[in-house]
Amino acid sequence: MRGAQELIWGLVRMALIAVGIFYAIQVMVAYAKHESHERPSFDPNDRLRWAERLLIWAGVMTVWVVGKLARPVINMLSEASAEVGEWAISRRNVQAALRSRGK
């Protein structure tokens, strides 16, 4: 009995992962197509399709917001990395000069 239960939960997990991957692909395709940032209008005759479009729109907006917020952080980290690189190079030059004087 326990083996069957573990098998069922394993299948459920695999199905959830597959649905998540499918959703992520749909969001990335919609984002890549530069689809409108306007929320889809409600259609009482086709609620399921509207819910699908709404979920994909929410994912696209999430990707868009994360992209907008991540750009300044990435720029800041890039500048900090360049400064650390310059510091490491200048320190290496100082250490090399001290070694050459000691010989």
PyMOL commands that set and color helices and strands:
alter all, ss='L'
color gray80, all
select helices_A, chain A and resi 2-32+47-102
alter helices_A, ss='H'
color red, helices_A
deselect
rebuild
show_as cartoon
